[in-house]
Amino acid sequence: MVSVPARQGLEAVDILRRAPGDGVGPVLHIEGGGTLVFVVPAGTAAGWDVPGSTCTETDGRGLRLDPRTAPDAAGTDAQGPHEEEPALKGQDVALPAPPAEGCDWLLPPGEADLATDPAVLRRALGEAARLIEAADSCR
């Protein structure tokens, strides 16, 4: 999971969403801390070196983002996880609750790719930092 200041993260989300083909995975907003957290593939922390951000290895304790829980025909899900195929992007799924108190999904699982490609995120964060620097120098 890659944590960045909210301003830079929001710029990066905009950049990623406008880019053709390269999707953005789930993103959490940490309230009060002014932080966005991007979900990235396991193993990303070992090679993460982007200034102003932190990549945390979850050691298998991370979020389960393979959305298999879907509402039944009545729109409820009293039975818990279904043993069905994973939901397709754009298909209605029951979203997991945010993983901690004080945070909420900016881009929830099921509305986004399973994880953001680290190389694509690195470029977007760099572009976002340059945009913010340019905007701040105009003040």
N, CA, C and O atoms as a GROMACS GRO file, in nm:
protein
  556
    1MET      N    1   0.084  -0.116   0.000
    1MET     CA    2   0.000   0.000   0.000
    1MET      C    3   0.090   0.123   0.000
    1MET      O    4   0.182   0.134   0.080
    2VAL      N    5   0.061   0.215  -0.092
    2VAL     CA    6   0.141   0.337  -0.104
    2VAL      C    7   0.062   0.455  -0.047
    2VAL      O    8  -0.048   0.484  -0.093
    3SER      N    9   0.120   0.522   0.053
    3SER     CA   10   0.059   0.638   0.117
    3SER      C   11   0.126   0.764   0.066
    3SER      O   12   0.248   0.773   0.057
    4VAL      N   13   0.041   0.864   0.032
    4VAL     CA   14   0.092   0.992  -0.016
    4VAL      C   15   0.006   1.104   0.042
    4VAL      O   16  -0.107   1.080   0.085
    5PRO      N   17   0.060   1.227   0.044
    5PRO     CA   18  -0.023   1.339   0.086
    5PRO      C   19  -0.146   1.350  -0.005
    5PRO      O   20  -0.138   1.323  -0.125
    6ALA      N   21  -0.259   1.388   0.054
    6ALA     CA   22  -0.385   1.389  -0.020
    6ALA      C   23  -0.378   1.475  -0.146
    6ALA      O   24  -0.431   1.435  -0.250
    7ARG      N   25  -0.316   1.589  -0.140
    7ARG     CA   26  -0.312   1.678  -0.257
    7ARG      C   27  -0.242   1.610  -0.374
    7ARG      O   28  -0.293   1.611  -0.486
    8GLN      N   29  -0.128   1.552  -0.348
    8GLN     CA   30  -0.054   1.482  -0.454
    8GLN      C   31  -0.130   1.358  -0.500
    8GLN      O   32  -0.134   1.328  -0.619
    9GLY      N   33  -0.190   1.288  -0.406
    9GLY     CA   34  -0.266   1.168  -0.439
    9GLY      C   35  -0.387   1.197  -0.526
    9GLY      O   36  -0.414   1.123  -0.621
   10LEU      N   37  -0.459   1.305  -0.495
   10LEU     CA   38  -0.576   1.341  -0.576
   10LEU      C   39  -0.534   1.379  -0.718
   10LEU      O   40  -0.602   1.343  -0.814
   11GLU      N   41  -0.424   1.452  -0.731
   11GLU     CA   42  -0.372   1.484  -0.864
   11GLU      C   43  -0.335   1.356  -0.939
   11GLU      O   44  -0.365   1.341  -1.058
   12ALA      N   45  -0.271   1.263  -0.869
   12ALA     CA   46  -0.231   1.137  -0.932
   12ALA      C   47  -0.353   1.055  -0.975
   12ALA      O   48  -0.352   0.995  -1.083
   13VAL      N   49  -0.458   1.053  -0.893
   13VAL     CA   50  -0.580   0.982  -0.930
   13VAL      C   51  -0.637   1.042  -1.058
   13VAL      O   52  -0.677   0.968  -1.149
   14ASP      N   53  -0.641   1.175  -1.068
   14ASP     CA   54  -0.690   1.240  -1.189
   14ASP      C   55  -0.606   1.202  -1.310
   14ASP      O   56  -0.659   1.172  -1.417
   15ILE      N   57  -0.476   1.202  -1.293
   15ILE     CA   58  -0.385   1.166  -1.402
   15ILE      C   59  -0.410   1.021  -1.445
   15ILE      O   60  -0.418   0.993  -1.564
   16LEU      N   61  -0.420   0.931  -1.349
   16LEU     CA   62  -0.441   0.789  -1.380
   16LEU      C   63  -0.576   0.764  -1.446
   16LEU      O   64  -0.586   0.681  -1.536
   17ARG      N   65  -0.678   0.834  -1.402
   17ARG     CA   66  -0.812   0.812  -1.459
   17ARG      C   67  -0.823   0.867  -1.601
   17ARG      O   68  -0.904   0.818  -1.680
   18ARG      N   69  -0.744   0.968  -1.634
   18ARG     CA   70  -0.746   1.025  -1.769
   18ARG      C   71  -0.660   0.946  -1.866
   18ARG      O   72  -0.680   0.953  -1.987
   19ALA      N   73  -0.565   0.871  -1.814
   19ALA     CA   74  -0.471   0.798  -1.900
   19ALA      C   75  -0.542   0.682  -1.970
   19ALA      O   76  -0.622   0.611  -1.908
   20PRO      N   77  -0.515   0.664  -2.098
   20PRO     CA   78  -0.577   0.552  -2.169
   20PRO      C   79  -0.514   0.419  -2.126
   20PRO      O   80  -0.392   0.405  -2.124
   21GLY      N   81  -0.598   0.323  -2.094
   21GLY     CA   82  -0.551   0.186  -2.069
   21GLY      C   83  -0.498   0.157  -1.930
   21GLY      O   84  -0.525   0.050  -1.876
   22ASP      N   85  -0.424   0.247  -1.871
   22ASP     CA   86  -0.365   0.222  -1.741
   22ASP      C   87  -0.465   0.257  -1.633
   22ASP      O   88  -0.496   0.375  -1.613
   23GLY      N   89  -0.517   0.157  -1.563
   23GLY     CA   90  -0.618   0.180  -1.462
   23GLY      C   91  -0.560   0.215  -1.328
   23GLY      O   92  -0.440   0.202  -1.304
   24VAL      N   93  -0.647   0.259  -1.242
   24VAL     CA   94  -0.610   0.289  -1.104
   24VAL      C   95  -0.687   0.191  -1.016
   24VAL      O   96  -0.807   0.170  -1.035
   25GLY      N   97  -0.618   0.133  -0.921
   25GLY     CA   98  -0.681   0.040  -0.829
   25GLY      C   99  -0.752   0.113  -0.717
   25GLY      O  100  -0.764   0.235  -0.720
   26PRO      N  101  -0.798   0.040  -0.618
   26PRO     CA  102  -0.867   0.101  -0.504
   26PRO      C  103  -0.779   0.204  -0.432
   26PRO      O  104  -0.658   0.187  -0.420
   27VAL      N  105  -0.845   0.309  -0.386
   27VAL     CA  106  -0.774   0.417  -0.316
   27VAL      C  107  -0.854   0.451  -0.191
   27VAL      O  108  -0.975   0.471  -0.197
   28LEU      N  109  -0.784   0.459  -0.078
   28LEU     CA  110  -0.844   0.498   0.050
   28LEU      C  111  -0.809   0.643   0.081
   28LEU      O  112  -0.699   0.689   0.050
   29HIS      N  113  -0.903   0.714   0.144
   29HIS     CA  114  -0.877   0.847   0.196
   29HIS      C  115  -0.875   0.836   0.348
   29HIS      O  116  -0.973   0.793   0.409
   30ILE      N  117  -0.765   0.876   0.408
   30ILE     CA  118  -0.752   0.873   0.554
   30ILE      C  119  -0.794   1.011   0.605
   30ILE      O  120  -0.726   1.111   0.582
   31GLU      N  121  -0.907   1.014   0.674
   31GLU     CA  122  -0.961   1.140   0.724
   31GLU      C  123  -0.872   1.196   0.834
   31GLU      O  124  -0.816   1.122   0.914
   32GLY      N  125  -0.861   1.326   0.836
   32GLY     CA  126  -0.783   1.390   0.941
   32GLY      C  127  -0.634   1.391   0.914
   32GLY      O  128  -0.565   1.485   0.955
   33GLY      N  129  -0.584   1.290   0.847
   33GLY     CA  130  -0.441   1.283   0.820
   33GLY      C  131  -0.403   1.342   0.686
   33GLY      O  132  -0.284   1.359   0.658
   34GLY      N  133  -0.502   1.374   0.602
   34GLY     CA  134  -0.471   1.430   0.473
   34GLY      C  135  -0.390   1.336   0.386
   34GLY      O  136  -0.296   1.378   0.318
   35THR      N  137  -0.425   1.207   0.389
   35THR     CA  138  -0.347   1.105   0.320
   35THR      C  139  -0.437   1.022   0.229
   35THR      O  140  -0.551   0.992   0.263
   36LEU      N  141  -0.383   0.985   0.113
   36LEU     CA  142  -0.446   0.885   0.026
   36LEU      C  143  -0.358   0.762   0.025
   36LEU      O  144  -0.235   0.772   0.031
   37VAL      N  145  -0.422   0.646   0.017
   37VAL     CA  146  -0.349   0.519   0.015
   37VAL      C  147  -0.391   0.442  -0.110
   37VAL      O  148  -0.509   0.411  -0.128
   38PHE      N  149  -0.295   0.413  -0.196
   38PHE     CA  150  -0.317   0.336  -0.318
   38PHE      C  151  -0.287   0.189  -0.292
   38PHE      O  152  -0.185   0.157  -0.231
   39VAL      N  153  -0.375   0.101  -0.336
   39VAL     CA  154  -0.350  -0.042  -0.326
   39VAL      C  155  -0.262  -0.081  -0.444
   39VAL      O  156  -0.296  -0.056  -0.559
   40VAL      N  157  -0.149  -0.144  -0.414
   40VAL     CA  158  -0.053  -0.188  -0.515
   40VAL      C  159  -0.028  -0.338  -0.496
   40VAL      O  160  -0.060  -0.392  -0.391
   41PRO      N  161   0.029  -0.405  -0.597
   41PRO     CA  162   0.053  -0.549  -0.584
   41PRO      C  163   0.153  -0.583  -0.472
   41PRO      O  164   0.238  -0.501  -0.435
   42ALA      N  165   0.140  -0.703  -0.420
   42ALA     CA  166   0.235  -0.752  -0.319
   42ALA      C  167   0.376  -0.746  -0.376
   42ALA      O  168   0.397  -0.770  -0.495
   43GLY      N  169   0.473  -0.714  -0.291
   43GLY     CA  170   0.613  -0.707  -0.332
   43GLY      C  171   0.658  -0.569  -0.378
   43GLY      O  172   0.776  -0.549  -0.403
   44THR      N  173   0.566  -0.475  -0.388
   44THR     CA  174   0.601  -0.340  -0.435
   44THR      C  175   0.695  -0.269  -0.339
   44THR      O  176   0.783  -0.194  -0.383
   45ALA      N  177   0.678  -0.290  -0.209
   45ALA     CA  178   0.756  -0.216  -0.109
   45ALA      C  179   0.907  -0.236  -0.125
   45ALA      O  180   0.984  -0.145  -0.096
   46ALA      N  181   0.948  -0.352  -0.170
   46ALA     CA  182   1.091  -0.382  -0.182
   46ALA      C  183   1.163  -0.286  -0.276
   46ALA      O  184   1.280  -0.255  -0.254
   47GLY      N  185   1.094  -0.238  -0.380
   47GLY     CA  186   1.160  -0.150  -0.475
   47GLY      C  187   1.103  -0.010  -0.480
   47GLY      O  188   1.131   0.064  -0.574
   48TRP      N  189   1.025   0.029  -0.381
   48TRP     CA  190   0.959   0.160  -0.384
   48TRP      C  191   1.055   0.267  -0.334
   48TRP      O  192   1.113   0.254  -0.227
   49ASP      N  193   1.072   0.374  -0.414
   49ASP     CA  194   1.169   0.477  -0.379
   49ASP      C  195   1.121   0.618  -0.415
   49ASP      O  196   1.203   0.704  -0.447
   50VAL      N  197   0.991   0.641  -0.412
   50VAL     CA  198   0.937   0.770  -0.453
   50VAL      C  199   0.938   0.866  -0.334
   50VAL      O  200   0.873   0.839  -0.233
   51PRO      N  201   1.010   0.979  -0.347
   51PRO     CA  202   1.014   1.076  -0.237
   51PRO      C  203   0.876   1.128  -0.202
   51PRO      O  204   0.792   1.149  -0.290
   52GLY      N  205   0.852   1.148  -0.072
   52GLY     CA  206   0.724   1.202  -0.027
   52GLY      C  207   0.615   1.097  -0.012
   52GLY      O  208   0.502   1.131   0.022
   53SER      N  209   0.647   0.971  -0.037
   53SER     CA  210   0.549   0.863  -0.023
   53SER      C  211   0.610   0.750   0.058
   53SER      O  212   0.731   0.741   0.076
   54THR      N  213   0.522   0.664   0.106
   54THR     CA  214   0.564   0.548   0.183
   54THR      C  215   0.493   0.426   0.128
   54THR      O  216   0.372   0.429   0.105
   55CYS      N  217   0.567   0.318   0.107
   55CYS     CA  218   0.505   0.194   0.064
   55CYS      C  219   0.521   0.092   0.177
   55CYS      O  220   0.632   0.063   0.221
   56THR      N  221   0.408   0.040   0.222
   56THR     CA  222   0.406  -0.051   0.335
   56THR      C  223   0.376  -0.191   0.286
   56THR      O  224   0.277  -0.214   0.217
   57GLU      N  225   0.461  -0.285   0.323
   57GLU     CA  226   0.438  -0.427   0.292
   57GLU      C  227   0.341  -0.481   0.396
   57GLU      O  228   0.358  -0.458   0.515
   58THR      N  229   0.240  -0.554   0.350
   58THR     CA  230   0.140  -0.605   0.443
   58THR      C  231   0.169  -0.747   0.489
   58THR      O  232   0.101  -0.797   0.578
   59ASP      N  233   0.267  -0.812   0.432
   59ASP     CA  234   0.304  -0.949   0.472
   59ASP      C  235   0.183  -1.043   0.476
   59ASP      O  236   0.169  -1.124   0.567
   60GLY      N  237   0.097  -1.029   0.376
   60GLY     CA  238  -0.019  -1.116   0.368
   60GLY      C  239  -0.135  -1.075   0.455
   60GLY      O  240  -0.239  -1.141   0.455
   61ARG      N  241  -0.120  -0.967   0.530
   61ARG     CA  242  -0.228  -0.920   0.617
   61ARG      C  243  -0.309  -0.810   0.551
   61ARG      O  244  -0.390  -0.745   0.616
   62GLY      N  245  -0.289  -0.789   0.422
   62GLY     CA  246  -0.354  -0.679   0.352
   62GLY      C  247  -0.500  -0.702   0.326
   62GLY      O  248  -0.560  -0.798   0.376
   63LEU      N  249  -0.558  -0.613   0.248
   63LEU     CA  250  -0.699  -0.618   0.214
   63LEU      C  251  -0.726  -0.732   0.118
   63LEU      O  252  -0.646  -0.758   0.028
   64ARG      N  253  -0.838  -0.798   0.134
   64ARG     CA  254  -0.882  -0.896   0.036
   64ARG      C  255  -0.965  -0.820  -0.066
   64ARG      O  256  -1.073  -0.770  -0.035
   65LEU      N  257  -0.915  -0.811  -0.190
   65LEU     CA  258  -0.980  -0.729  -0.291
   65LEU      C  259  -1.034  -0.811  -0.406
   65LEU      O  260  -1.067  -0.754  -0.511
   66ASP      N  261  -1.044  -0.940  -0.391
   66ASP     CA  262  -1.102  -1.025  -0.494
   66ASP      C  263  -1.251  -1.031  -0.465
   66ASP      O  264  -1.296  -1.116  -0.388
   67PRO      N  265  -1.330  -0.940  -0.527
   67PRO     CA  266  -1.470  -0.928  -0.487
   67PRO      C  267  -1.553  -1.047  -0.531
   67PRO      O  268  -1.590  -1.056  -0.648
   68ARG      N  269  -1.582  -1.138  -0.439
   68ARG     CA  270  -1.665  -1.254  -0.469
   68ARG      C  271  -1.802  -1.244  -0.402
   68ARG      O  272  -1.890  -1.327  -0.425
   69THR      N  273  -1.818  -1.141  -0.320
   69THR     CA  274  -1.944  -1.124  -0.250
   69THR      C  275  -2.035  -1.038  -0.335
   69THR      O  276  -2.005  -0.921  -0.361
   70ALA      N  277  -2.146  -1.094  -0.377
   70ALA     CA  278  -2.240  -1.020  -0.461
   70ALA      C  279  -2.378  -1.028  -0.400
   70ALA      O  280  -2.413  -1.129  -0.339
   71PRO      N  281  -2.459  -0.924  -0.415
   71PRO     CA  282  -2.594  -0.929  -0.363
   71PRO      C  283  -2.676  -1.036  -0.435
   71PRO      O  284  -2.654  -1.062  -0.553
   72ASP      N  285  -2.770  -1.098  -0.362
   72ASP     CA  286  -2.857  -1.196  -0.428
   72ASP      C  287  -2.966  -1.123  -0.505
   72ASP      O  288  -2.964  -1.001  -0.514
   73ALA      N  289  -3.062  -1.196  -0.560
   73ALA     CA  290  -3.166  -1.137  -0.644
   73ALA      C  291  -3.247  -1.032  -0.569
   73ALA      O  292  -3.298  -0.939  -0.630
   74ALA      N  293  -3.259  -1.046  -0.438
   74ALA     CA  294  -3.334  -0.949  -0.358
   74ALA      C  295  -3.248  -0.829  -0.318
   74ALA      O  296  -3.298  -0.734  -0.256
   75GLY      N  297  -3.118  -0.832  -0.354
   75GLY     CA  298  -3.029  -0.721  -0.322
   75GLY      C  299  -2.966  -0.733  -0.185
   75GLY      O  300  -2.906  -0.637  -0.137
   76THR      N  301  -2.978  -0.849  -0.120
   76THR     CA  302  -2.917  -0.867   0.011
   76THR      C  303  -2.807  -0.971   0.002
   76THR      O  304  -2.795  -1.041  -0.098
   77ASP      N  305  -2.728  -0.979   0.105
   77ASP     CA  306  -2.618  -1.076   0.109
   77ASP      C  307  -2.605  -1.133   0.250
   77ASP      O  308  -2.501  -1.118   0.314
   78ALA      N  309  -2.708  -1.197   0.296
   78ALA     CA  310  -2.710  -1.251   0.432
   78ALA      C  311  -2.622  -1.374   0.446
   78ALA      O  312  -2.587  -1.412   0.558
   79GLN      N  313  -2.587  -1.438   0.336
   79GLN     CA  314  -2.511  -1.562   0.343
   79GLN      C  315  -2.360  -1.541   0.345
   79GLN      O  316  -2.285  -1.639   0.356
   80GLY      N  317  -2.314  -1.419   0.335
   80GLY     CA  318  -2.170  -1.395   0.333
   80GLY      C  319  -2.113  -1.423   0.196
   80GLY      O  320  -2.186  -1.418   0.097
   81PRO      N  321  -1.982  -1.454   0.187
   81PRO     CA  322  -1.918  -1.475   0.057
   81PRO      C  323  -1.981  -1.591  -0.020
   81PRO      O  324  -2.012  -1.696   0.036
   82HIS      N  325  -2.000  -1.570  -0.148
   82HIS     CA  326  -2.051  -1.672  -0.237
   82HIS      C  327  -1.933  -1.741  -0.305
   82HIS      O  328  -1.831  -1.676  -0.330
   83GLU      N  329  -1.945  -1.866  -0.335
   83GLU     CA  330  -1.842  -1.938  -0.408
   83GLU      C  331  -1.873  -1.926  -0.557
   83GLU      O  332  -1.910  -2.024  -0.621
   84GLU      N  333  -1.857  -1.808  -0.609
   84GLU     CA  334  -1.883  -1.779  -0.749
   84GLU      C  335  -1.757  -1.724  -0.811
   84GLU      O  336  -1.657  -1.701  -0.743
   85GLU      N  337  -1.763  -1.705  -0.941
   85GLU     CA  338  -1.651  -1.643  -1.010
   85GLU      C  339  -1.636  -1.499  -0.962
   85GLU      O  340  -1.734  -1.438  -0.920
   86PRO      N  341  -1.514  -1.444  -0.966
   86PRO     CA  342  -1.498  -1.304  -0.927
   86PRO      C  343  -1.586  -1.214  -1.012
   86PRO      O  344  -1.612  -1.243  -1.129
   87ALA      N  345  -1.632  -1.106  -0.953
   87ALA     CA  346  -1.715  -1.011  -1.026
   87ALA      C  347  -1.633  -0.943  -1.134
   87ALA      O  348  -1.512  -0.924  -1.119
   88LEU      N  349  -1.698  -0.907  -1.241
   88LEU     CA  350  -1.632  -0.835  -1.349
   88LEU      C  351  -1.637  -0.686  -1.318
   88LEU      O  352  -1.725  -0.639  -1.246
   89LYS      N  353  -1.541  -0.613  -1.372
   89LYS     CA  354  -1.538  -0.468  -1.352
   89LYS      C  355  -1.669  -0.410  -1.401
   89LYS      O  356  -1.713  -0.441  -1.512
   90GLY      N  357  -1.731  -0.326  -1.321
   90GLY     CA  358  -1.857  -0.265  -1.357
   90GLY      C  359  -1.979  -0.343  -1.307
   90GLY      O  360  -2.090  -0.290  -1.311
   91GLN      N  361  -1.960  -0.466  -1.261
   91GLN     CA  362  -2.071  -0.547  -1.210
   91GLN      C  363  -2.096  -0.508  -1.064
   91GLN      O  364  -2.002  -0.477  -0.991
   92ASP      N  365  -2.222  -0.508  -1.022
   92ASP     CA  366  -2.254  -0.475  -0.884
   92ASP      C  367  -2.195  -0.579  -0.790
   92ASP      O  368  -2.215  -0.699  -0.809
   93VAL      N  369  -2.124  -0.534  -0.690
   93VAL     CA  370  -2.068  -0.622  -0.587
   93VAL      C  371  -2.088  -0.556  -0.452
   93VAL      O  372  -2.103  -0.434  -0.443
   94ALA      N  373  -2.086  -0.636  -0.348
   94ALA     CA  374  -2.088  -0.582  -0.212
   94ALA      C  375  -1.946  -0.539  -0.178
   94ALA      O  376  -1.854  -0.620  -0.181
   95LEU      N  377  -1.928  -0.412  -0.148
   95LEU     CA  378  -1.794  -0.360  -0.122
   95LEU      C  379  -1.752  -0.388   0.021
   95LEU      O  380  -1.834  -0.383   0.113
   96PRO      N  381  -1.625  -0.418   0.040
   96PRO     CA  382  -1.578  -0.435   0.177
   96PRO      C  383  -1.581  -0.301   0.250
   96PRO      O  384  -1.563  -0.196   0.189
   97ALA      N  385  -1.603  -0.308   0.378
   97ALA     CA  386  -1.597  -0.187   0.460
   97ALA      C  387  -1.454  -0.136   0.458
   97ALA      O  388  -1.361  -0.216   0.440
   98PRO      N  389  -1.433  -0.007   0.475
   98PRO     CA  390  -1.296   0.042   0.486
   98PRO      C  391  -1.225  -0.034   0.597
   98PRO      O  392  -1.287  -0.072   0.696
   99PRO      N  393  -1.095  -0.056   0.581
   99PRO     CA  394  -1.022  -0.143   0.674
   99PRO      C  395  -0.995  -0.085   0.812
   99PRO      O  396  -0.951  -0.157   0.901
  100ALA      N  397  -1.022   0.042   0.831
  100ALA     CA  398  -0.993   0.102   0.962
  100ALA      C  399  -1.088   0.219   0.988
  100ALA      O  400  -1.142   0.279   0.895
  101GLU      N  401  -1.105   0.250   1.114
  101GLU     CA  402  -1.182   0.366   1.155
  101GLU      C  403  -1.113   0.492   1.102
  101GLU      O  404  -0.990   0.501   1.105
  102GLY      N  405  -1.190   0.587   1.054
  102GLY     CA  406  -1.132   0.714   1.009
  102GLY      C  407  -1.085   0.714   0.866
  102GLY      O  408  -1.013   0.805   0.825
  103CYS      N  409  -1.125   0.614   0.789
  103CYS     CA  410  -1.090   0.616   0.648
  103CYS      C  411  -1.211   0.573   0.566
  103CYS      O  412  -1.303   0.510   0.618
  104ASP      N  413  -1.208   0.607   0.439
  104ASP     CA  414  -1.317   0.571   0.350
  104ASP      C  415  -1.261   0.552   0.210
  104ASP      O  416  -1.154   0.604   0.178
  105TRP      N  417  -1.333   0.479   0.128
  105TRP     CA  418  -1.289   0.454  -0.009
  105TRP      C  419  -1.309   0.578  -0.094
  105TRP      O  420  -1.420   0.633  -0.099
  106LEU      N  421  -1.205   0.623  -0.161
  106LEU     CA  422  -1.217   0.722  -0.267
  106LEU      C  423  -1.255   0.648  -0.396
  106LEU      O  424  -1.348   0.688  -0.466
  107LEU      N  425  -1.183   0.541  -0.426
  107LEU     CA  426  -1.216   0.448  -0.534
  107LEU      C  427  -1.225   0.310  -0.471
  107LEU      O  428  -1.122   0.250  -0.440
  108PRO      N  429  -1.344   0.258  -0.452
  108PRO     CA  430  -1.359   0.129  -0.384
  108PRO      C  431  -1.325   0.011  -0.474
  108PRO      O  432  -1.329   0.022  -0.597
  109PRO      N  433  -1.291  -0.102  -0.414
  109PRO     CA  434  -1.273  -0.224  -0.491
  109PRO      C  435  -1.402  -0.254  -0.566
  109PRO      O  436  -1.511  -0.231  -0.513
  110GLY      N  437  -1.391  -0.304  -0.684
  110GLY     CA  438  -1.509  -0.333  -0.765
  110GLY      C  439  -1.539  -0.221  -0.862
  110GLY      O  440  -1.597  -0.246  -0.968
  111GLU      N  441  -1.501  -0.098  -0.829
  111GLU     CA  442  -1.514   0.014  -0.921
  111GLU      C  443  -1.380   0.047  -0.982
  111GLU      O  444  -1.369   0.139  -1.063
  112ALA      N  445  -1.278  -0.026  -0.943
  112ALA     CA  446  -1.142   0.001  -0.988
  112ALA      C  447  -1.074  -0.132  -1.019
  112ALA      O  448  -1.126  -0.238  -0.986
  113ASP      N  449  -0.958  -0.124  -1.082
  113ASP     CA  450  -0.878  -0.244  -1.102
  113ASP      C  451  -0.838  -0.298  -0.965
  113ASP      O  452  -0.850  -0.228  -0.865
  114LEU      N  453  -0.790  -0.423  -0.960
  114LEU     CA  454  -0.754  -0.482  -0.831
  114LEU      C  455  -0.637  -0.412  -0.762
  114LEU      O  456  -0.632  -0.407  -0.640
  115ALA      N  457  -0.544  -0.359  -0.839
  115ALA     CA  458  -0.430  -0.287  -0.782
  115ALA      C  459  -0.374  -0.194  -0.889
  115ALA      O  460  -0.388  -0.219  -1.009
  116THR      N  461  -0.312  -0.088  -0.845
  116THR     CA  462  -0.249   0.006  -0.937
  116THR      C  463  -0.109  -0.044  -0.969
  116THR      O  464  -0.033  -0.081  -0.879
  117ASP      N  465  -0.074  -0.044  -1.096
  117ASP     CA  466   0.060  -0.084  -1.140
  117ASP      C  467   0.161   0.014  -1.078
  117ASP      O  468   0.147   0.135  -1.096
  118PRO      N  469   0.262  -0.037  -1.006
  118PRO     CA  470   0.358   0.052  -0.938
  118PRO      C  471   0.432   0.146  -1.032
  118PRO      O  472   0.455   0.262  -0.997
  119ALA      N  473   0.469   0.100  -1.150
  119ALA     CA  474   0.541   0.185  -1.245
  119ALA      C  475   0.452   0.299  -1.293
  119ALA      O  476   0.497   0.412  -1.307
  120VAL      N  477   0.326   0.269  -1.318
  120VAL     CA  478   0.230   0.370  -1.362
  120VAL      C  479   0.204   0.469  -1.248
  120VAL      O  480   0.197   0.590  -1.272
  121LEU      N  481   0.191   0.419  -1.125
  121LEU     CA  482   0.170   0.507  -1.010
  121LEU      C  483   0.291   0.597  -0.988
  121LEU      O  484   0.276   0.715  -0.959
  122ARG      N  485   0.411   0.542  -1.002
  122ARG     CA  486   0.534   0.620  -0.985
  122ARG      C  487   0.536   0.739  -1.082
  122ARG      O  488   0.567   0.851  -1.043
  123ARG      N  489   0.501   0.713  -1.210
  123ARG     CA  490   0.498   0.821  -1.310
  123ARG      C  491   0.391   0.925  -1.275
  123ARG      O  492   0.416   1.045  -1.284
  124ALA      N  493   0.272   0.879  -1.236
  124ALA     CA  494   0.162   0.970  -1.204
  124ALA      C  495   0.197   1.056  -1.082
  124ALA      O  496   0.166   1.176  -1.080
  125LEU      N  497   0.260   0.997  -0.981
  125LEU     CA  498   0.299   1.074  -0.862
  125LEU      C  499   0.405   1.178  -0.897
  125LEU      O  500   0.402   1.290  -0.844
  126GLY      N  501   0.497   1.143  -0.986
  126GLY     CA  502   0.598   1.238  -1.031
  126GLY      C  503   0.536   1.354  -1.106
  126GLY      O  504   0.570   1.470  -1.083
  127GLU      N  505   0.442   1.322  -1.198
  127GLU     CA  506   0.373   1.426  -1.272
  127GLU      C  507   0.291   1.514  -1.178
  127GLU      O  508   0.289   1.636  -1.193
  128ALA      N  509   0.225   1.453  -1.082
  128ALA     CA  510   0.145   1.528  -0.985
  128ALA      C  511   0.233   1.623  -0.905
  128ALA      O  512   0.196   1.738  -0.882
  129ALA      N  513   0.349   1.576  -0.861
  129ALA     CA  514   0.440   1.661  -0.784
  129ALA      C  515   0.486   1.780  -0.868
  129ALA      O  516   0.496   1.892  -0.816
  130ARG      N  517   0.514   1.758  -0.996
  130ARG     CA  518   0.556   1.869  -1.084
  130ARG      C  519   0.442   1.969  -1.104
  130ARG      O  520   0.466   2.090  -1.104
  131LEU      N  521   0.319   1.920  -1.120
  131LEU     CA  522   0.204   2.010  -1.136
  131LEU      C  523   0.184   2.095  -1.011
  131LEU      O  524   0.159   2.215  -1.020
  132ILE      N  525   0.193   2.033  -0.894
  132ILE     CA  526   0.176   2.105  -0.768
  132ILE      C  527   0.286   2.209  -0.750
  132ILE      O  528   0.260   2.321  -0.707
  133GLU      N  529   0.410   2.171  -0.782
  133GLU     CA  530   0.523   2.265  -0.770
  133GLU      C  531   0.501   2.385  -0.862
  133GLU      O  532   0.525   2.500  -0.823
  134ALA      N  533   0.457   2.359  -0.985
  134ALA     CA  534   0.433   2.467  -1.080
  134ALA      C  535   0.320   2.558  -1.032
  134ALA      O  536   0.330   2.680  -1.039
  135ALA      N  537   0.213   2.498  -0.982
  135ALA     CA  538   0.099   2.579  -0.932
  135ALA      C  539   0.141   2.662  -0.812
  135ALA      O  540   0.104   2.780  -0.801
  136ASP      N  541   0.217   2.602  -0.721
  136ASP     CA  542   0.260   2.675  -0.602
  136ASP      C  543   0.358   2.787  -0.634
  136ASP      O  544   0.361   2.887  -0.562
  137SER      N  545   0.438   2.774  -0.739
  137SER     CA  546   0.535   2.877  -0.774
  137SER      C  547   0.467   2.998  -0.840
  137SER      O  548   0.528   3.105  -0.852
  138CYS      N  549   0.343   2.983  -0.881
  138CYS     CA  550   0.267   3.093  -0.941
  138CYS      C  551   0.199   3.180  -0.838
  138CYS      O  552   0.146   3.286  -0.872
  139ARG      N  553   0.200   3.140  -0.713
  139ARG     CA  554   0.131   3.215  -0.606
  139ARG      C  555   0.209   3.335  -0.564
  139ARG      O  556   0.165   3.409  -0.475
   0.00000   0.00000   0.00000
